[in-house]
Amino acid sequence: MQQSAVPELAHTHTRPIHWVATATAVAGVVALSSVLQPGPATAAQASGPGAAPASVTAAAPATTGVDFPIECGPVKALVRKKTSGDLDGDGRPETVAAVHCDAPMGTPPDGVYVLTQAAGATSPRVVATLVDPGERRTVTALSVGDGTVLADYLGYSSADVPSCCPDVKESATWRWQDHAFVRSTPAATHSV
């Protein structure tokens, strides 16, 4: 066997310290990438057919600190799901939130609310209730697309059905029309 004229290089053999250093570096990159995020999208929808897009870069209204119209007694209102988008075509996004009482037991019903925040306002406000908590609905999916709100939810076929066991699955959409949200419900309602 012939000996190499070049001594073995230290970096050609991995040792545990090399793996530890690599893992630490990767963890650092992941942690840094979770802190450094891009800003909110700045594209705005046009406010009507043939209209030029608005150059508004408003952020969607936050749900923190909002006084939702839901009676929770001694417990707090809890935002379960939220989504946002421009629902009225004004170039400013609205936030749609599914909210229920943070009850320690049972399945409290959800209310679905639309929030807006005017330019220069210090806090958002609730401008519409799409699903009232009195309807005994539990929202399973909530989305906004093309100016329409879509919600999937579980409900009850009658008042005799216990709150623990919703037996109907439904969907509904809402679209801003003539200064109000107009609801449409797809024809199919499914039993759970």
ABEGO torsion letter per residue (X at the ends): XBBBABBBBAAABBBAAAAAAAAAAAAAAAAAAAABBBBBBABBBBABBGBBBBABABBBBBABGBBBBBBAEABBBBBABBBBEBAAGAGBBBBBBBBBBBBABEBBBBBBBBBBBBBGBABBBBABBABBAAAGBBBABBBBBGGBBBBBBBBBABAABBAABBABBBBBBBBBBGGBBBBBBBABBBBX
